[in-house]
Amino acid sequence: MASNEPIGVFDSGVGGLAVVEQIRKLLPREDIVYYADRGHFPYGPKSAQAVLSLSISAVEFLLSKRSKLIVVACNTASAAALSELRQQFKIPFVGVVPAIKPASLQTRSGKIGVIATEGTLHAEMFQGLVEQFASGLEVVTVACPLLVEFVEEGRVGGPELELALHSYIDPILESGADTLVLGCTHYSFLKEAVERIAGPEVAVLETSKPVAKQVQRLLQENDLLSETADHGLITYYASGDLENFNEVKEKLFSVRAVE
């Protein structure tokens, strides 16, 4: 695999763009191919087998674009499919997992909140993270099915979103949690709104930056860093409505002042 081939990234929709943002900042010379599987959105309520099948299809598409490394930029897909993908395809993979470990090291109250999709919270991978890193701590989990819908529509503010966030986050705050984990890449676009509701005493953690650092590490280890001096290109693909995807992408990027 040539080092100047692109990094492949996929998600069920626009959530993985938060990961692309951080990869772009850390590795500006790398080409990136992004695939949004919006034709099958959302992944969260689907069975693990269905998510695995969709993930395999997404990987095959990214490999057709000559990806040298693939980022599974979806917590639900990482939980359901990452292990099988690594066995089936001989290419480096990077997944995303909720930031349970850093949250466990950061909490002062011994109580951690996690908001995520149903698929992530019910996965063995998530339970394993809690057992490994949060044993003896109280972990309060809330499934938030509406939040990915807001982000997929490019709505990262407004009274309806605030109401939904309060319904999900208030019970976590009432439990005494002082650390809140955003367990879905879509939620990265809602971090500022979550921080306003949670208040300054609650740390809000997400995983886009650590994922980008892991991408950098694997590229270095496999001698796959781009050798070009040029600024890398990002190419976007989507199942479903590509035009709508681009509209939402531009809306999200304008809010976050992302390139």
Order of alpha helices (4+ residues) and beta strands (2+ residues): beta-alpha-beta-alpha-beta-alpha-beta-alpha-beta-alpha-alpha-beta-alpha-alpha-beta-alpha-beta-alpha-beta-alpha
